[in-house]
Amino acid sequence: MEAKKKTQPLTEKKAKPEKKELGVITYSVPTAPGEKKDVISPLPDSYSPQYVEAAWYSWWEKQGFFKPEYGNPRGVFMMCIPPPNVTGSLHLGHALTNAIQDSLTRWHRMLGETTLWNPGCDHAGIATQVVVEKKLKRERGLSRHDLGRENFIQEVWKWKNEKGDRIYHQLKKLGSSLDWDRACFTMDPKLSYAVQEAFIRMHDEGVIYRSKRLVNWSCTLNSAISDIEVDKKELSGRTLLPVPGYKEKVEFGVLVSFAYKVDGSDEEVIVATTRIETMLGDSGVAVHPADPRYQHLKGKMVLHPFCDRKMPIVSDEFVDMSFGTGAVKITPAHDHNDYEVGERHNLAFINILDENGLLINSGFFTGMKRFEARKAVLQALMDKGHFKEIKDNPMVVPVCSRSKDIVEPLLKPQWYVNCTDMGKQAADAVREGRLKIIPDHHLKTWFNWMDNIRDWCISRQLWWGHRIPAYFITVNDPSDMDGHYWMSGRSEEEAREKAAKRFNVSADKITLRQDDDVLDTWFSSGIFPFSIFGWPNETQDLNVFYPGTLLETGHDILFFWVARMVMMGLKLTGKLPFKEVYLHAVVRDAHGRKMSKSLGNVIDPLDVITGISLEGLHALLMDSNLDPVEVEKAKQGQASDYPNGIPECGTDALRFALCAYTGQGRDINLDVNRILGYRHFCNKLWNAVKFAMKTLGDNFVPSEKAQSVSDRWILSRLSAAVGLCDAGFKAYDFPTITTAIYNFWLYELCDVYLESVKPVFNKAEEDSASQRQALVCRQTLYSCLDVGLRLLSPIMPFVSEELYQRLPRRRPQSDPPSISVTPYPNTEEVDRDMEFVMTVIKTIRSLRADYNLTKTRADFTLK
């Protein structure tokens, strides 16, 4: 019975299509926003995503189906969205995140739990400031400095209010069942208050402190940036790269060797570097303590060729004896490894760069731009006879993802969070099983980060963001004391009172200046799971919904976001912010390449939903920041992958495809053309239900129980599908769910069952026995449609709602108004039906035996 059989076409040609786009028939739906769609008129002949997906979302929202207050509570399910950047627009990675999160949310809602999926948006400090600065320059020829801080921030708010909701509209297009009344923006007053409170509490406790250390510095942005904003560009050898502020491309990927003269002898020590200009900040040379070549030079000095600086030769095990000459120049103020060597050997920290990338403290070279100094230093070494050789060198160049500038390690005083204790607590929570990370192959990464955690730099030299609530204190008092301290406070007055108390002077002797810096955006998103509910205030929402149930996100922000939420949740509330973390894989293109704007292979999910021509895809590339050569390469890729553009697939097919591909831990190579296969699946569903509705007839009334004798097989297959879906959701195994649904609808219901019952319906009018058999088949068919659509609803919310609304109801007055709030099927429900059927069969057989009717065709009536 399980063999795949070709079904007959199940449609009749009646309705006329209104228009065609990319070969797909569409129908218009004249429904007022928020009103229920017309489900009385007949189903159109063929499936159209545009027709099906129109109008339902605004009705769901207006009816309050997405609010946690709806339905009977059977426990609480709470999850907050990974807040997308306010500057962002959806890509297929967002679509995957939302397909998974919405399916889980809808499943929990259908289980009858109090369900909240909380939306929110991140203010995205650097990204937003860059967007608004570019807009100001383009439209008014102004920089932010021309406007001043207050006026510039007003411009950012203006931009946010005009453009900042774009991603919310896109999320709605994906069918995301978020409670929009609870939407939060990380710069809202409620969340800003929580950020300020978190900083002050942690600063008062000494967990937040100020220190001068090396940071990732973007000279273009004039700010420190986080590791996640640094792209590591791999070079195979000599490469010319464009750098902002330079007309000509700059050379990277070469290793320059030069010699330092040893003080008091004719010897020299040869060192090599990929950043020759940094030798102006050298303060030592390091060799391995076991290197026989340099034993006689221990304790000696080398001479700097451009100034009267003498630099010690130090022994340090960090040196790789087999690389180059085994002698390494040390620039503690401009290299992360050298910084640690400098600390260990008490070397001088000589800063040779200002915030704009101009040279300082460098004699003749002072005032030069850093990469112009690169050429000048090389020439000067040649002139003085110190240059040895230059050769190709495969290397990684750090590039700022926002400004495309080359990142410089720079010594700056910044604010830090001491993460040692918090990191240990976060690691222990996972080790002890209080926090579960799925899939578990990410545990190694988690423990590696948490057990070796470094302190977190949280200050950014920006204007847009949460300004640090700390004040530089000067005490106007003649007594002998160091008057320079930092004090945090909820207001200037509070900081002044705290300072006066600390220094035992009257408040009028205190002068304050608030720090100009803002906090790293990961700081505000780190407290997101509780700031959205009004923490530090004891609110009803905080009591009901915190801690949350689940955190679902991409594995690429396990450290930047997940770890920080866990650390800050434990630190500030004493509770883990969620019980489980499910990390999905990265979406790649059909060739396995990461989707990136620089490759021109990013696909907007809305273009998959509505379809787009090849010319349309090309036009999107013209609006990007790619240089002309890259645009041509990307165009060729598009023409190869999508010779006829992307056909209209619809939201349901996109969501189903993304869930079907989501094997735990495996990256997803998504061929957009394969999503079309699931659009055909929607068409198959459509035809099956259309045929079934015709078969059921206008006067069909579903009974409380399906009463099938001959149809045990299809009910057993339905029961198996229900069991697989239930197990799949519990294990976050989405391919199991999609496969079970696909197989049931396509291969079992359509290919086998509908084919097998067609003769029954064709003979239904011949005699009473055939009528009874047809009646039983109709009840079974109805159960399959009802349960099958509810199984499908979390993943394909639109087509399941459209078709479910057309089905007759068992209890028209009391059944839920939408499939999104009907109970999700469970095996008990289907097994009860099956058990009831088996009881009826046994009773009939028993009665036939009791009355000796085994050879007689008797009529039975069931009530």
N, C-alpha and C positions, 0 to 999 in steps of 0.2 A: 504493500500500500504506500510505501514511502518513496516509490520511484517518482522522479520528476516528470510531469506530464504537461503537455502544452494545453493551456486553457483557450477556450473560444473567446473572441472579443466580446466584452461584456457591456459595450455601450450602444446607445441608439443615437443617431444624428438628429438633433432637434434644434438646440439653441444656436444662434448665429454669433460667431465671435465678433468682437468690436474692433480689434486692431491686432496687428502682428509686430512683434519686436524680436529680432534675431531668430526668426522662425518659430517663436513660441506664441501660442494663442493666449490672449488675456481678455478679461471681462471687467467691466466697470461695476463698482458697488456703491450706489448712492446712499450711504449711511451717514447720518449726522454724528460728529465726534461724541463718543461716550454712550451713544445709543446702541441697543442690541441689533445685530445684523439680521436681515430678513432670512429666516430659515424655513419659511413656508413654501416659497417658490421652488420649483424642481432644481436639482443639481445640474449645473452645466454639463454638457456632454463629455468634455475632457478636463483634466486637472490643469488649473492655472495657478501658480504660486501667488501672482499678484491679486487674483480674485480671492483666494483662500485667506491670505494674510492681511487683507484689508479689514479694518474696523474692530477686529477682536481685541487688540491690545488696549485701546482706549476704553472699551467696555469693561474688560477685566479690572482696569485701574479704577474706573468710576464706581464699580461694584465693591471695591475694597478687598478683593480676593487676595491681594499681596500683603495685606496687613496682618500682623501676628494676632490681632484681636479676633480674627475670623476663625470660626470652627471651634470644636471641642478640644481642649488641651489634653494630650496624652504625653506629657513631657515637653521639653523646650528644645528647639533647634535654632541656634543663632550662628550666623557667619557674617563677617564684614568683608566687603569687596576690597581687593587690593586697589587702593585709590589711584585711578589713572591720572596722569598729568593733565592739568587744565589746558595746556597747549596741545595735547595729544589728539590724534584721530585714530580710529580703530585700524588695526592690522590683524592678520589671521591669528597671531598669538593671543590678542585680546579675545578674538572669536572663540578660540579653544578654551581659554579661561572661563568665559561666560557660558559656553555650551555645557561644560562640566558643572560649574557652580549652579547654574539654573536648573539643570536636570536633578541635581542633588536636592536643591531647595524645593522643587516641585514634588519630588518623591516624598520628602519629609512632610510637606503640607498635606499630601494625599494620605499619609499615614495618620493624619488627625492631630499632629503635634502643633503646638504654638510655634509658628515658624517665622523667623525674621532674617531676611538677607538685607543688610544695611548698606545703602549706597554712599559714596563719598568721592571727593576729588582732591587731588594734591596741588598745592600752590606752585610747586615745581620752581623753586627759587631762581636757579641759573637759567633754565630754559625759558621761563616767562620773561625775565629781565632782558634776555638777548632778543626775544621776539619783539618786545615793545621798543627797545633801543633801535633795532633795525627799522621799525615802522616810523619812529620819530625822524631818523636820519633821511629815510626815503621821502617822507611826505613834507617834512618841515625843515630839513637840513639842520636839525638840532641834536646835541648830545644830552645825556641825562644831566651832566654837569651844568649845561646851559640853563636847564630848568630848576635845578636844586632838588634836594631829596624829597621834600613834601609834595611839590608839584609833580615830580616824576611818579611817585607812588599813586597819586590821583590818576595819572595817565594809565597806570597798570590796572587799577580798579575799573576804569572806564573800559579798557580792552576786555577785561575779564567779564564784565557785565554784558558786553556786546557779543563776544565770541566764545566765552567759556563753557557754554552749555552744549556745544556741538557733540561732544562725546556721549552725553546723556541721551541725546536724540538717537545716536547710533546704537546705544545699548538697548533702547526700546525696540528698534528695528530687529534686533536679535531675539526679541521675545523675553528679555531678562525680567523675571518677576520680582523686582526690587521694591521695597516700600519707599516710594519717592518722597513721602512726607517727612521721612527721617534723613533725607540727603544732607550730607555735611561737607563743608569746604574747610580745609585745614587752616584757613585764615579767618574763619567765622569767629565772632567774639567768644562763643562758648569754648571752642577748641583752643583759641589763643590764650584764654585764661588758664586752661589746663597746662599748656606748654610753659607759661610763665611760672606757674606753681611748681611744676616738675623741676624746672631749672633751679628755682630758689631753694626748694627742699634739698636737692642733691648738692647744691653749692654750700648751703649751711652745714651739711653733714661732711663736707670735704671730699665727696665723691666726684664733684666737678671742680677742677682746678685750672690755673693758668700756667703755661710753660712755653719756653722758646725752643722749638724743635723744627726739624725738616718737615715740610709739607709739600704736596703736589701743587705747584703754582702755575696758573695760567696768566701769562703776561698780558694777553688780550683782554681777558675778563677782569684782570687785577684782583683775582681771588684765589684762595685755596679751593681745591676741588677734591671730591671723594674718589676712591679707587674705581668705583663703578663708572665714573665719568672719564676715565682714562682708557682709551683704546690702545691696544698693544699692536702696532703695525710691524709685521715681520718683513725684514729685508734679506735678500739672499746675498747681497754684496753692494757695491757702489750704486747709489740711487739718488736722483735729484728730486726733492720734494718741495711743493709750494708751501710757504709759511706766511701767515697774515703779516702785513707790514713790510714785506720784501718784494721788490719788483722781479728779481731773478730767483729761480729755484735754488734751494740750499742742498749741499752735498751731505749725505749720510751713508752709513754702511762701509766706512773705511777705518782702518786702524793706523794711527800715526805713531811712529817710534822716534823718540828723541833722547838726548843724554843729559844727565845732571853731573856736573863735575864734583868730585869728592874733595871736601875742604882739606887743604894741606898736603895734597898728593897729585900725581898726574892721572890717577884713575878716574873712570867715569862709570856711572850706573845708568843703563839704558832702560827706559820705561815706555809703555805704550798706552794710548788712550783713544777713544772714539770721539771725545769732546775736547779737542786740543785747547780751546779757549779757557777751560777750567784750570789749566796748569797755573794760571795767574793767582789762583786761590790755594795752591798746594802748600801744605805745611809739614810734609814728611814723606818718606819712602818706606814701604814695608816689604820685608822678605820673610820667608818661612824659617822658623828657628832651626830646622834640620837641614836647610839648604847649604851644602858644602861650599858653594861658589861665593857665599857672602859672609862666612864665619868671621873673617878678618876685618869686616867693615862694621861689626856691631858697635854701637856707641859713637860711630863717626857721623859727620854732618855732610850734607850736600849743599851746593850753592845755587840760589835761584839766579838765572841769567839776566832777569830784567829788574832786579832790585837787590838790596843788600841783605836779603833774608837767608839765614842759615836754617836748614831743616834736618832733623834727626833721622837716621836710618833705624827703624824699629823692627823687632821680630814679632810676627803674629801668625797664628795657625790658619787664619782665614785665607792666606795667600796660597794660590795653586801653583806649585813649583813647575808643573809641566806646561803652563800657559805662558807664551812669550818668553821673556828673559827670566821670569820668576821674581822680578822686582816690580812693585806696584806703586804708582804715585798716589798719594792720599790727599783728598780735597774734602775735609770734614764738613764744610758748610754747603757742599753742592752734590753730595752723593750719599745714598742711604747706607750702603756698606761702609763707606769711608767715615761716616758719622760715628758709627759704633767703634771703629778702630781709633778714631780721634778721642773718643771718650775713654777708651781703655788705656791709651798712652799719653793722655793729657796734652794733645797737640793743639795748636792754635786753630780757632774757627774763624777763617777769613772770608767774609762775604764780599763777592765781587760783582753782584748783580742787584739792581734796584727792582722795584715792583713792575716796571715797564720793560724790563729786559735790557736796560742800558748798563754799561760797565761802570763800576765805582771802585775805589781803592786799588786802581790798576795802573798808576803812573801814566805813561804815554797813551795807553789804550783807554783811559777813563773817558766816558761819554759816548764811546762807540756802541752801536747795536750789537747784541751778542754774536750774531752770525756773520756780521762784518768783521768783528774782532777775531772770529775763527780763521778767516783768511789772513788777517794782519799778523796774528801770532805765528801762524805757520811760516809766513814770509820772514818774520823777524828771527825765528829759530834757524832758518836756512842761512840768513845773512850772518848770524853769529857762529855758524858751524856746529850747531847742536842737533840739527835735523838728521835722522838716520834713514827712515824709509816710510812709505805709505803703501798699504795694500788693502785689497777687498776684505771685508769682515762681515759675515752674516750676523745680524743683530736685530733687536727689537727696539723700536722707537716709540716712546710714550706720546700719544696725541690726544689733546683735549677733544672729547666727542662733541662738545658744544661749539667751540670756537675754531677747531681744526688747528690750533696752535700747538707747537711742541712744548710739552710739559717740562718745567724745570723744578728740581728739588731745591727749595729755598728755606732758609732759616727765618722763622717768623714767630712772634709771641701769639699763641692761640689758646682757646679754651679746650680742655680735654675732659673726657669721662674716664675715671679709673674703672676698668672693666674686669679686674682680676677676680674679685669676689662674685660679681654678677655672672661672669662667664662660668665660674665653677658651679654656681647654683643652676645655671641653664644646662650644663653638661650632666649634673647629678639628676635633674628632673627626667632626662631621657634615659640615663643609666638605670634609674630606679623604676622606670615604666610609668611614671606619672604623666609623661608627655610622649606620645607615640609619633614617630616620623615614618611616613609611608611614601614610596617603597624604602625598605630598610638599607638598600645599598648607599643611601645618602648619609647613613650614620657615621661612616668613616670620615666624611667631610666635616660633619657637625662636630665630632670630637676633636678633630685636628684643629679646627678654628677655635673652639671653646677652650681647649686645654693649652693652646699657645696664643691666647688672645692678647692683642696689644691695646693700649689705651686709644680711645676714639676721639679724633679731632672734630669738634662740633661747631666751630665758628667759620663763617664765610664772609668774605669782604664784599657783600652785596647790599643793595638798598631794599630789595623786595624780599620779604620774609619776616619771621618773628625776630624783632630786634632784641638782642641779648639784654635781659633786665639787670645788668651789672654796671656799677658806677666806679669811676676812677676817683679815689679820695685823696685830696690834699688837705693836711691839717695846718691851719694858720696859727701856729703856736711856736713861741721861741724856744721851747724846751728841746733837748737833744733827742730826736727820734726820727726814724725813717717815715716820712709822711706819705709814702706812695703805696696805697693798698687798693684792693678791689672789694666792693661790697655789693651784694645783690639785694633787690627790694622790689615790692609790688608797685612802689612809687618812689619818686625822688625823696619825698619826706621820710618814708620808711627807711630808705638806705642811709639818709643823714642821721636819723635817730640811732640806727645800729652802729654807725661809724663813731658817733659821739660817745656811745656806751663803751665801745671797744677801746678807744683812745683816752677815755676818761676826761673829755673836754666838753664844753657846752656846744650845742648844735650849731650856733652861729659861727663857730670857728672852723666848720667843715665846708670845703668847696667840692662840688661834684661835677663830673663830666660823664655822661652815659656812653658806654661803648657804642661805636658806630656799626659794629658787625651784626650780622643776623645768624640765626642757628641753621645748621645743616637741615635740609628738609627731612632726612631720615629720623631726626629727633622727634619731630611732630608726628610722623607716621609711626614711630616706635610706640607712642602712647595712644594711637588711633583706636584700638579695641575698647578702651575705657573712656577716652576723652569724648567720644561720640555720645556717650550716655550721661554726660554732665559731671564726671569726676573733676575735681575732688569733692563735689557736693554729693550727698547721699540721696540719689534720686530713685524713683520707683523703677525706671528702666535699668539703672545700674544694678539694682538688686535682682531683677528678673533675668536680664540678658547677659550679665557678666559674672563669671567667665563664660566665653562663647564655647561652642561645641567643636567647631572645625575651622581650620585655616587652610584654604586651597590656593595655591599659587605656583608660579614657575620655579624650577630648582635654581635658576640663575640668581634669585634674590634671597636664597636661604640665609646668607649671612647678613646682607645689607638691611633686610627688613624683618624676616622671621626671627632671627637670633635677637635682634634689638627689641622686638615686641616681647619676647620671652623674658629677656633681662630686665626691661623696664617695668613689665607687668609684675614680676616677682618683687622688684625693688620698691615700687610705689604703692602696690595694692596688696602685696603679700600672697597673691594668687597667680597661677598660670593663666594667661589670657585665653587659652583654648586647650582642649584635651588631645586633639589629633592634628597633625599637619600632613596634608596630602599634596605631593609635589608632582605636577604634570611635566611632560617632556617639552622640548623645544620644537616648534613647527619649522620644518625646512622646505625648500622647494622640491619639485619632482626629481631633481638631480642631487639632492642631499646637501645643497648649499644653504647656509643660514640666510634667512630673509633679511636684507639690509638695503637701505636707501642707496648706498654707494654702489651696490651691484645692480640696482634698478629692477630687482625681482620681488619687491614687496607688492602684495596683492591686498587691496581694500576689500574686506568681506562684503561690503555693500555692492561692489561690482560683481561679485559671485552671485549675490542674491538677485539683483535686477538684470544682470548681463551687461556686457560692454563690448563694443567692436574693437578690432585691432587698432583702428585709427584712434579710438578713444584711449586705449592703453598707451599708444605712442604720445598722445597729447599730454598725458599725465607726466611722462618723462621730461617733456619740455618745460614743465613748471617746477621741476626739481632743481637741486643745486649741483647736479652732475656736470662735469666738463664735457664739451662736445664729443670727444673721443669715446668717453664712457657711455654717453647717450646712444651713440651709434651701436656700440656693443650690446647695450641693453635692448635696443630695438630689434636687433637680430635675434636675441634670445626670445623676445616676445613673439616674433614672427614664427620662430621654430616651435615654441610651446603652444601658442594660440593662433594658428594661421587664420581661423575664422572668428577671432575674438573669444570671449567667454560667454557661453549661452546662459540664459536666465535659469538659475537652479533653485532659487527660493531659500528662505531661512531654514525651513524644516530639513531640507536635503543637506544643507551646509552643516547644521548642528549634528545630524545623524552621522555624516561622514567623519566629522571631527571626533565624535565619541567612538565610532567604529575603529578609528586608527589609534586610539589612545591606549596602547599596551603600556603597562606600568614600566616607567623608566626608559622606554625606548623613544628616541627622537622620531618625529613624524615627518616622513617625506611625502608631502601632500601634492598629488597630481590633481589639479583643479578639475581636469576633465573627468576624473573618476567620481567627482561629486554629482555629475550629471546622471550617473547610474542610480543614485538615490532619489533623484527627481523622477526617474522612470518608476522606481519603487512606489513613490507617492501616487503616480498615475495608476499603478496596479491596485493600490489600496482603494483609490477613488472608484475604479471600475468594479472592484469586488463589492464594495458597499452599495454602489448604484444597482448592481445586479441583485444583491441580497434584498435591498429595499423593494425592488419590483417583485421579487419572489415572496416576500413577507406579505405584500398587499396592503391596501389602504386601511383595512379593518383589523389588522393584526394587533392582538393584545398580548404582550409578554406575560407569562405566568411568573409566580414568585420563584419557581424552580424550573430548570430545564428538565424536560421529561423524555429523555432519549433512551431508547433501547438499542436501536441499530447503530447509534452514533457514539458508542463508548470510545472508539479510537480517537476521534478528534477531540473529545473532552480530555482524554488522557494526555494528548499532545499539548493541549491548552494548559493543563495542570503542570506539565513539565516546563513549559515556557515561563509560567508564573514563578515556579521554583527557581529557575535559572536567573530570572530578573531580580528576584529578591536577594539571592546570594550575591549576584553581581554588584548591586548597589551597596550591600554591606561591606564588600571587599574592595570597593572602588575599581571594579573590573568592568570597564565600560564595553570592551569588545564582546564580552560574554552576554551583556544585556542586548546590544544591537544585533548580534548573531541570533539569539533566541527569538527576538521579535521578527527579524527578517525571515528566518526559516519558517516560523509558524505561519505568518501571513502568506508568504510566497509559495513555499514548497508544500505545506501541509493543508492550509485552508484553501488557497486558490487552486494549486495544481492537483490536489487529491480530493479534498472533501467536496468542493463546489462541483467538480466534474462528476463525482459519484452520485450526487443528489439531483443533478439535472433530470435524469430519467424519472426519478420519483415525482418531481414537480410536474413533469410533462404528462404523467399518467394520473395526476391528482384527481381529475374529474371522473375517472372511469368507474370506480366503485368505492364503497365506504371504507374498505381496508386501505386502499391507496390514499384516500383522504386523510385517514388517521395517521398513516405513515408520514405523509407530507406535513401534517400538523406537528408531529414530533420533531421532524427535521427542521421546521421553522423555529421551534423553541431552541433547539441546539444551535442553529445558525445565529439566532439573536444573541445567545450567550457568548458565542465566539466573537461576534462584533463588539459587544459591550465590553467584555474583558480585554479583548485584543486592543481596542482603542485606548482603554485606560492604561494598559501596559506601555503604550506608545507615548502617552501624553507628556511625561517629563522631558522627553527628548525631542518630540515633534509636536509642540504645543498647538500650532495653528491648524494643521490639517486634521489632527485628532479632535479638536474642538468643533471644527466645521462639520465633520462627519457625525460626531457624537450628538450634536444638536439636532440632526435629522432623524435619529433613532427614536422609536416610540419608547416611553418610559414605563417601568414596572409600577412605580407609584408617582403618577404625574404631579400630584399636589405636594408631595414631601421630598422628592428627589432633589439633590443639589442643583442649582441653576447652571453650573459650569462643570465641565470635566475636570478643570483645574482644582476643584475642591470636592471631587468625589473620592471615595475610598480607593486606595491603590489595591489591586487584587492581591490576595495571598493564597497560598496553597490550601489553607483550611476552607476558604470560601468555595474554591473549585472542587475540593475533595468532598465538601458537604453536598454539593450538587450531585457529584458522582455517587456518593454514599446513598443519597436519596433514590437515585436512579436504580442502583443495585438492589435496594430494599423493595422497590416496586416490582423489579424483575423476579426476585425470589418469591414475593407474595403471589404474583400471577401464576408462576410455575406451581407453587404449593396448592393454590386453589384449583388449578386444572387437574392436579393429581387427586386432590380430595374428592372432586366431583366427577372423576373419571372422564375428563374432557380432552384427554391427550390427543385423540384422533379427530376431534371436532374443532372447526374454526369458530370459536365463540367470540361474541362482542364483549369488550370490557369498558367500563366507564370509570374514570379516575377523578376523584374530587379532592 
